[in-house]
């Protein structure tokens, strides 16, 4: 869960997890995305779909963050 507090001259973000932009690795994020997509496509296997969906969402968010950082 994340919380955001905006005040004049200051923004505070509280989050369970965070990754610094410089620590993002596009190759790893794309590999994680592919692995999560493959896991989700295996119907009938013994997979935790909630976990695979969360991993997919995290990888997609990282890829989007990398794309935004490149535009700066």
N, C-alpha and C positions, 0 to 999 in steps of 0.2 A: 504494500500500500504506500502511496506517495502523498505527500502534503506539500503545498506550495503557499508561501506567505509573501505577499508583495507589499512593500512599504516604499515611500519616497526614498530613492537612492539605495535601496537594498532589496534583494530577493533572496529568500531562504527556501531551500528545497530539502525535504526530509524523505529519504527513500531507503528501502531495505537493501538495495544493491545499487552500485554505480560503477561505471568504467570510464576512466579518463580517455579522452579522444586519442591521445598519443599511444594508448595501450590497445586500441582496436586493431585487429588483424583481419583484413578482408579475406584472405585465403582460408583462415580457420572459420570465419563466419559463414562463408559459402559452403565449406565442407559440412559444417554443423547443420546448415539449412538442408542440404541434400540428404544427409543422414536422417534427419527428422521427417522429411518428405517420404523417404523410402520406408521408414518405420510405419508411418501413417497409411501407406498404401498396402501394407501387408494385413489384410483383413483376416481374422481368424487366428492370428498368431498370438502368443502370450506377451502382449505389449501393453504398457500403461499409456493409453491414448492421451490422457490429460498431461502426462509428463512430456510426451512427444509433441503435443500441441504447444506446450509452454516453451520447449526448446526451439521449436520452429518460430514462434513469435519473438523470442529473444534474438535469434539469428537474423531475422528480417529487420528487427529494430537496429541491430548493429550495422547491417548493410546500409540501411537508410541513413544512419548517423554518419557513416563514412562518406556517403555521397554528398551530404550537406556540408561536411567539413571541407571537401574538395572544392566546393563552390565558393568558399570564402577566399 
